[in-house]
Amino acid sequence: MKKIKYMLKCIKNLNIKNMFNIIDKLSKKTHKNKFILTIDIIYCALRYGAGYYDYQEFEFYNLTNKERKTYLTRVKNNNIIKTYNNRNDFYNLDDKGIFNETYKDFIKRDFLIINDDNYDEFLKFTSKHKKIIAKIINGEGGKGISVLEVNKENAESSFKELLNNKQTLIEEVIVQNKEISRLYSGSVNTLRLFTFFDGENAYVLNSVFKIGNGGVTDNFSSGSMYTFTDENGVVIVPAIDQNDNIYEVHPITKEKIVGFKVPLYDEACRLVCDAAKLSPTIKYIGWDVAITDDSPVIIEGNSYPGVFQIKPSLTDNHVGLIPKYQKYMNIK
């Protein structure tokens, strides 16, 4: 019943124009008849909960039904979240101020929430940290994040501008690991580690490595790329961006991406598993983790993790996340 209700909601919000744009694109790419593609998209939506974006992103047009069944779609991901994450407690992760206070032993950096009455605290903070990162408390998708340098001359104007922009959370800037900076130094390149907490133990189910590409954040919607690591933190496939460009090497730094080993990866996995136990009512979390020269640090936790899976065309192993996830959770 929940699946039917969600599907009806999706149909109600369906963007017909976007769907047919994707069908046109796929028809040119695959040389398949548009009508056949349309019927197949509808079938995959009903059978696997795969919307047309899932159909395109996970290349269902090239998969057998047996292979399709293994891929985590947005409908199935939504069901996981509804089953294991208590929506009433989402604010503990979504509000960056509350999150930083709750997980201060895991974020390992100074932070301050500014308001009209704590300019003196702002001065004290910025005298210790000349460069800061500013965020909107409830910002998403890397929006509203900026890095700035504050000194005696611009402190007052910076303070007012931050308040005006609702960038009321300021943090000490993370200095990332030197090896990771070689890939791209313009942003902090992070791991997205997905954990599941069964009430006693926490497990890392999926490991994504996000890399900036010309911007100050590594967020996918802001132009960055992402790839995947194995259980040892070694990148196993080329990176892709939002436009489906494939990168064996970084286009700016020319550093090789496939085969790169994320430093302190085991420590990062232990860190998020320990952090996962602080949120027993939110069992499935996507953690953004940065790596410094000394240790991994958590940037944020996502109560509504997105879907990241290796594109079938990037690997010979056309198996999605569901078989691995089913070892730890019930997927409907």
C-alpha positions as CSV (number, residue, x, y, z in Angstrom):
1,M,0.0,0.0,0.0
2,K,2.8,2.4,0.9
3,K,4.5,1.7,-2.5
4,I,1.2,2.4,-4.3
5,K,0.7,5.7,-2.4
6,Y,4.3,6.7,-3.2
7,M,3.9,5.8,-6.9
8,L,0.7,7.8,-7.1
9,K,2.4,10.8,-5.6
10,C,5.2,10.4,-8.2
11,I,2.7,10.2,-11.0
12,K,0.9,13.4,-9.7
13,N,4.3,15.2,-9.7
14,L,5.4,13.7,-12.9
15,N,7.1,16.2,-15.3
16,I,6.0,14.9,-18.7
17,K,8.3,17.3,-20.6
18,N,11.4,16.1,-18.7
19,M,10.4,12.4,-19.2
20,F,10.0,12.8,-22.9
21,N,13.3,14.7,-23.1
22,I,15.0,11.8,-21.5
23,I,13.2,9.4,-23.8
24,D,14.4,11.4,-26.8
25,K,18.0,11.4,-25.5
26,L,18.0,7.7,-24.8
27,S,16.5,6.9,-28.2
28,K,19.3,8.7,-29.9
29,K,21.9,7.1,-27.6
30,T,20.5,3.5,-27.9
31,H,18.8,3.7,-31.3
32,K,15.7,2.1,-29.7
33,N,12.2,3.1,-30.6
34,K,10.7,5.8,-28.4
35,F,7.5,3.9,-27.9
36,I,9.3,0.8,-26.8
37,L,11.4,2.9,-24.4
38,T,8.3,4.6,-23.0
39,I,6.6,1.2,-22.4
40,D,9.8,-0.1,-20.7
41,I,10.0,3.0,-18.5
42,I,6.4,2.5,-17.3
43,Y,7.1,-1.2,-16.7
44,C,10.2,-0.5,-14.7
45,A,8.3,2.1,-12.6
46,L,5.6,-0.4,-11.8
47,R,7.9,-3.4,-11.3
48,Y,11.0,-1.9,-9.7
49,G,9.9,1.5,-8.5
50,A,12.3,3.1,-11.0
51,G,11.4,6.5,-12.2
52,Y,12.6,7.8,-15.5
53,Y,15.7,9.4,-13.9
54,D,16.5,6.0,-12.3
55,Y,15.9,4.3,-15.7
56,Q,18.4,6.7,-17.3
57,E,21.0,7.0,-14.5
58,F,21.2,3.2,-13.8
59,E,20.9,2.3,-17.5
60,F,18.0,0.0,-17.1
61,Y,17.7,0.0,-20.9
62,N,20.8,-2.2,-21.0
63,L,19.9,-4.5,-18.1
64,T,18.1,-7.8,-17.9
65,N,15.2,-8.0,-15.5
66,K,17.3,-10.1,-13.2
67,E,19.9,-7.3,-13.1
68,R,17.3,-4.6,-12.7
69,K,16.0,-6.3,-9.6
70,T,19.3,-5.7,-7.8
71,Y,19.4,-2.0,-8.2
72,L,18.3,0.4,-5.5
73,T,15.7,2.8,-6.9
74,R,14.3,5.9,-5.4
75,V,11.0,4.3,-4.5
76,K,12.9,1.5,-2.7
77,N,15.2,4.0,-1.0
78,N,12.2,6.0,0.1
79,N,10.7,2.8,1.7
80,I,14.0,2.1,3.5
81,I,14.0,5.6,5.0
82,K,10.3,5.4,6.0
83,T,11.0,2.0,7.6
84,Y,14.2,2.7,9.5
85,N,14.3,6.5,10.0
86,N,12.0,8.4,12.3
87,R,11.0,11.6,10.5
88,N,10.3,13.3,13.8
89,D,14.0,13.1,14.7
90,F,15.3,14.3,11.3
91,Y,16.1,17.7,12.8
92,N,18.9,16.2,14.8
93,L,20.8,15.8,11.6
94,D,19.2,18.4,9.3
95,D,19.8,21.4,11.6
96,K,23.5,22.0,11.3
97,G,23.7,23.8,14.6
98,I,22.1,20.9,16.5
99,F,24.1,18.4,14.6
100,N,27.4,20.1,15.4
101,E,26.6,20.3,19.1
102,T,25.5,16.6,19.2
103,Y,28.4,15.3,17.2
104,K,31.1,17.7,18.3
105,D,33.4,14.9,19.3
106,F,33.2,13.6,15.7
107,I,33.4,16.9,13.7
108,K,36.6,17.8,15.5
109,R,36.6,21.5,14.7
110,D,35.5,24.8,16.3
111,F,32.1,26.3,15.3
112,L,29.9,29.2,16.4
113,I,26.3,30.1,15.7
114,I,26.1,33.8,15.3
115,N,23.2,36.2,16.1
116,D,22.6,39.9,16.6
117,D,23.9,39.7,20.2
118,N,27.2,37.8,20.0
119,Y,29.5,40.0,17.9
120,D,32.1,39.8,20.6
121,E,32.1,36.0,20.3
122,F,32.4,36.4,16.6
123,L,35.5,38.6,17.0
124,K,37.1,36.1,19.4
125,F,36.3,33.2,17.0
126,T,37.8,35.0,14.0
127,S,40.8,36.2,15.8
128,K,41.6,32.5,16.4
129,H,40.5,31.4,12.9
130,K,41.4,34.0,10.2
131,K,39.7,31.9,7.5
132,I,36.2,30.5,8.2
133,I,33.5,28.6,6.4
134,A,30.0,30.0,6.7
135,K,26.8,27.9,6.2
136,I,23.0,28.3,6.3
137,I,21.8,26.3,9.3
138,N,19.2,24.3,7.2
139,G,21.0,24.7,3.8
140,E,21.1,21.8,1.4
141,G,23.0,20.7,-1.7
142,G,26.0,22.8,-0.9
143,K,24.0,26.0,-1.3
144,G,24.8,29.0,0.9
145,I,28.3,27.8,1.7
146,S,31.2,30.3,1.4
147,V,34.7,30.6,2.6
148,L,36.0,34.0,3.8
149,E,38.9,35.6,5.6
150,V,38.1,38.0,8.4
151,N,40.3,40.6,9.8
152,K,40.0,43.8,12.0
153,E,39.1,45.9,9.0
154,N,36.3,43.8,7.6
155,A,35.0,42.0,10.8
156,E,32.0,44.2,11.3
157,S,30.9,44.2,7.7
158,S,31.5,40.5,7.4
159,F,29.4,39.8,10.5
160,K,26.5,41.9,9.2
161,E,26.7,40.3,5.7
162,L,26.6,36.8,7.2
163,L,23.6,37.6,9.2
164,N,21.9,39.2,6.2
165,N,22.7,36.0,4.2
166,K,21.4,33.8,7.0
167,Q,24.8,32.2,7.1
168,T,24.6,31.9,10.9
169,L,26.8,28.9,11.3
170,I,30.5,29.5,11.1
171,E,33.2,26.9,11.3
172,E,36.9,26.4,11.4
173,V,38.1,25.6,7.9
174,I,39.1,21.9,7.4
175,V,42.6,21.5,6.0
176,Q,42.3,18.3,4.0
177,N,44.9,15.6,3.6
178,K,47.8,16.4,1.3
179,E,47.3,13.3,-0.9
180,I,43.6,14.2,-1.4
181,S,44.5,17.8,-2.2
182,R,46.6,16.5,-5.1
183,L,43.4,15.3,-6.8
184,Y,41.8,18.7,-6.4
185,S,42.6,21.4,-3.8
186,G,39.8,23.9,-4.6
187,S,37.3,22.1,-2.4
188,V,37.3,19.6,0.5
189,N,36.8,16.3,-1.3
190,T,34.8,14.0,0.9
191,L,33.6,10.5,1.4
192,R,29.9,9.8,1.6
193,L,29.7,6.7,3.8
194,F,26.3,5.0,4.2
195,T,25.7,3.3,7.6
196,F,23.0,1.1,8.9
197,F,22.6,0.7,12.7
198,D,20.7,-2.5,13.7
199,G,20.4,-1.5,17.4
200,E,23.7,-3.1,18.4
201,N,26.2,-2.7,15.6
202,A,26.7,-0.3,12.8
203,Y,27.9,-1.2,9.3
204,V,29.2,0.7,6.3
205,L,27.0,-0.3,3.3
206,N,28.3,2.0,0.5
207,S,31.3,4.2,0.0
208,V,31.2,7.2,-2.4
209,F,34.2,9.5,-3.0
210,K,33.1,13.0,-4.1
211,I,35.7,15.3,-5.8
212,G,35.4,19.0,-6.7
213,N,35.8,20.2,-10.2
214,G,36.2,23.9,-10.5
215,G,34.0,24.9,-7.5
216,V,34.5,25.4,-3.8
217,T,32.4,22.4,-2.8
218,D,32.3,18.8,-3.9
219,N,28.5,18.7,-4.1
220,F,27.3,16.8,-7.2
221,S,24.6,19.5,-8.0
222,S,27.3,22.1,-7.9
223,G,29.4,20.6,-10.7
224,S,31.5,18.1,-8.9
225,M,32.1,14.4,-9.7
226,Y,31.8,11.2,-7.7
227,T,33.2,7.7,-7.8
228,F,33.2,4.6,-5.6
229,T,35.7,2.9,-3.4
230,D,36.1,-0.7,-2.3
231,E,36.2,-1.8,1.3
232,N,39.8,-0.7,1.5
233,G,39.2,2.8,0.3
234,V,40.6,2.3,-3.2
235,V,38.7,3.9,-6.1
236,I,37.4,1.2,-8.4
237,V,35.7,3.0,-11.2
238,P,36.0,6.3,-13.1
239,A,34.3,9.4,-11.7
240,I,31.2,10.9,-13.3
241,D,29.5,14.3,-13.2
242,Q,26.0,15.5,-13.5
243,N,26.2,15.5,-17.3
244,D,27.4,11.9,-17.4
245,N,30.9,12.9,-18.3
246,I,33.4,10.2,-17.4
247,Y,36.8,11.0,-15.8
248,E,39.7,8.5,-15.6
249,V,41.9,11.4,-14.6
250,H,40.9,14.8,-13.0
251,P,40.3,17.3,-15.8
252,I,42.1,20.1,-13.9
253,T,44.9,18.5,-12.0
254,K,45.4,15.5,-14.4
255,E,45.8,13.2,-11.4
256,K,44.7,9.6,-11.9
257,I,41.4,8.9,-10.2
258,V,41.0,5.1,-10.6
259,G,43.3,3.3,-8.1
260,F,43.5,6.3,-5.8
261,K,43.6,5.1,-2.2
262,V,41.7,7.3,0.3
263,P,44.1,7.9,3.3
264,L,42.8,6.9,6.8
265,Y,39.9,5.1,5.2
266,D,39.5,2.4,7.9
267,E,39.6,5.1,10.6
268,A,36.8,7.0,8.7
269,C,34.6,3.8,8.6
270,R,35.1,3.3,12.4
271,L,34.3,7.0,13.0
272,V,30.9,6.9,11.2
273,C,30.0,3.6,12.8
274,D,30.6,5.1,16.2
275,A,28.6,8.2,15.3
276,A,25.7,6.1,13.9
277,K,25.1,4.8,17.4
278,L,24.2,8.3,18.7
279,S,21.0,8.3,16.5
280,P,19.2,5.0,17.3
281,T,15.9,6.3,15.7
282,I,17.7,7.2,12.4
283,K,19.2,3.9,11.5
284,Y,20.2,4.6,7.8
285,I,22.5,7.7,7.4
286,G,24.7,9.1,4.7
287,W,27.7,10.7,6.3
288,D,30.0,13.3,4.7
289,V,33.5,12.8,5.9
290,A,36.7,14.8,5.2
291,I,40.2,13.4,5.7
292,T,42.9,15.6,7.3
293,D,46.5,14.7,7.6
294,D,45.8,13.5,11.2
295,S,42.3,12.0,11.2
296,P,38.9,11.7,9.5
297,V,36.3,14.3,10.5
298,I,32.6,14.3,10.0
299,I,31.1,17.2,8.1
300,E,27.4,16.3,8.3
301,G,25.0,13.4,8.4
302,N,22.1,13.0,6.0
303,S,18.8,11.7,7.4
304,Y,17.5,11.2,3.9
305,P,20.4,9.6,2.0
306,G,20.3,9.8,-1.7
307,V,20.9,6.9,-4.1
308,F,24.5,6.4,-5.3
309,Q,25.2,3.3,-7.4
310,I,27.9,2.4,-10.0
311,K,26.6,2.9,-13.5
312,P,26.5,-0.6,-15.2
313,S,28.6,0.7,-18.1
314,L,31.5,1.5,-15.8
315,T,31.8,-2.1,-14.6
316,D,31.4,-5.7,-15.8
317,N,29.6,-6.5,-12.5
318,H,25.9,-5.4,-13.2
319,V,24.7,-5.9,-9.7
320,G,23.2,-3.0,-7.7
321,L,23.2,-2.3,-4.0
322,I,20.1,-4.4,-2.9
323,P,21.9,-7.8,-2.4
324,K,24.3,-6.1,0.0
325,Y,21.7,-4.0,1.7
326,Q,19.5,-7.1,2.2
327,K,22.1,-8.6,4.5
328,Y,21.3,-5.9,7.0
329,M,17.8,-4.6,6.3
330,N,14.4,-5.7,4.9
331,I,13.8,-4.1,1.5
332,K,10.3,-4.1,0.2
